[in-house]
Amino acid sequence: MNYFIALICFIVSVLQWFEKGIPLNNAYLWNVDRRSDGDWSKAYRQSANVFFMLALANLTYGLSRSLQVNALKVVGIGLMALIIIYAFASHGKLSR
């Protein structure tokens, strides 16, 4: 299951990197009135980075379950913490 989630996150990351579809980002989703007149490249980039890191975290967690190595589980948890920190820290850069 983790491998499937990692694959989906990686596909979404690639699509966001090439700015295909809507940016899966709060800055875009909540600004209904300014969607058409903004440059959303920063939102696409942030979403691509977050989904790529989610893919890596799910991949490491899946590998830890398959290989029965608990150290990889710790790496996956650390990646999740970094994702949360990055998402909150980079959100302020989008609103400026």
C-alpha positions in Angstrom: 0.0 0.0 0.0 2.8 2.4 0.8 4.4 1.8 -2.6 1.1 2.7 -4.3 0.8 5.9 -2.3 4.4 6.7 -3.1 3.8 6.2 -6.8 0.7 8.4 -6.7 2.6 11.1 -4.8 5.4 10.9 -7.3 3.1 11.3 -10.3 1.3 14.3 -8.7 4.8 15.8 -8.0 5.8 15.5 -11.6 2.5 17.0 -12.8 2.9 19.9 -10.4 6.5 20.4 -11.4 5.4 20.9 -15.1 2.4 23.0 -13.9 -0.3 20.7 -15.2 -3.7 20.9 -13.6 -4.5 23.1 -10.6 -1.8 23.7 -8.0 -2.7 21.6 -5.0 -1.9 24.4 -2.5 -3.9 26.3 0.1 -2.8 29.6 -1.4 -4.6 28.7 -4.7 -7.5 26.9 -3.2 -8.6 29.7 -0.8 -8.0 32.6 -3.3 -11.1 32.1 -5.4 -11.3 35.7 -6.6 -7.6 36.0 -7.6 -7.0 32.6 -9.3 -7.0 34.0 -12.9 -4.7 37.0 -12.4 -1.9 35.5 -10.4 1.3 33.8 -11.2 1.1 30.5 -9.5 4.5 29.1 -10.3 5.6 29.3 -6.6 2.5 27.4 -5.5 3.2 24.7 -8.1 6.8 24.4 -7.0 5.9 24.1 -3.3 3.3 21.5 -4.1 5.8 19.5 -6.3 8.3 19.6 -3.5 5.8 18.5 -0.8 4.5 15.6 -2.9 8.0 14.5 -3.8 8.9 14.4 -0.1 5.7 12.5 0.6 6.6 10.0 -2.0 10.1 9.5 -0.4 8.6 9.2 3.0 6.1 6.5 1.9 8.8 4.7 0.0 11.1 4.5 3.0 8.2 3.4 5.2 7.2 0.7 2.7 10.8 -0.5 2.5 11.0 -0.6 6.3 8.0 -2.9 6.4 9.2 -5.1 3.5 12.8 -5.4 4.7 11.9 -5.4 8.4 14.4 -2.6 9.2 13.2 -0.3 11.9 15.8 2.3 11.1 14.1 3.1 7.9 10.9 3.7 9.8 12.7 6.4 11.8 13.9 8.0 8.6 10.3 8.0 7.3 9.1 9.7 10.4 11.9 12.2 10.2 10.9 13.0 6.6 7.3 13.5 7.6 8.5 16.0 10.3 10.6 17.8 7.6 7.5 17.9 5.3 5.4 19.6 7.9 8.2 22.1 8.7 8.7 22.9 5.0 5.0 23.3 4.3 4.6 25.8 7.1 7.8 27.6 6.5 7.3 28.0 2.7 3.6 29.0 3.0 4.7 32.5 4.2 6.8 33.0 1.1 3.7 32.4 -1.1 1.5 34.9 0.6 3.9 37.8 0.0 
